[in-house]
Amino acid sequence: MNPSFEQRIIELAIGLPKPPESVANYVAAHQVGNLLFVSGQLCMSPGGTLVATGSLGANISVEDGIQAARAAAINVVAQAKASLGSLDKIKRVVRLGGFIAATPSFSEHARVMNGASDVIVEIFGEQGRHTRSTIGVSSLPLQAAVEVEALFELN
């Protein structure tokens, strides 16, 4: 039996924000069999403002990018909980996808995305170890610095 991920969130004092509703023609999360796909989530703070705007390598430091990736991953977890009702329905995290707004010369995308990967492993432990892609892009919605999507396997 998996440890209680709900309890782990409390122990870590990670407050899950109320996830935003989709603003276009897509759903925030979609379950297919025992898989839950969570659409890309921006680096919104619990207060609903972006943690970082702009581009890594221009006006955002790597450290601020890491915090933005962490915030985006927490929003992914919030969407999963909203969809499932409980994080304890998750068996493991299969994959994260990260999009990092960056200048063409920026090369530390993986380091920034570790902010997302690290918080996922903090919450889900060994069941949080995942595959991932990290892609640099010229811009993201609302000028967000980071967007993260995920795939979960369910119990």
Buried (B, 14 or more C-beta within 10 A) or exposed (E): EBEEBBEBBEEEEBEBBEBBEEEEEEEBBEBEEEEBBBBBBBBBBBEEEBBBBBBBBEEBEBEBBBBBBBBBBBBBBBBBBBBBEEBBBBBBBBBBBBBBBBBEEBEBBEBBBBBBBBBBBBBBBEBBEBEBEBEBEEEBEEEBBBBBBBBBBBE
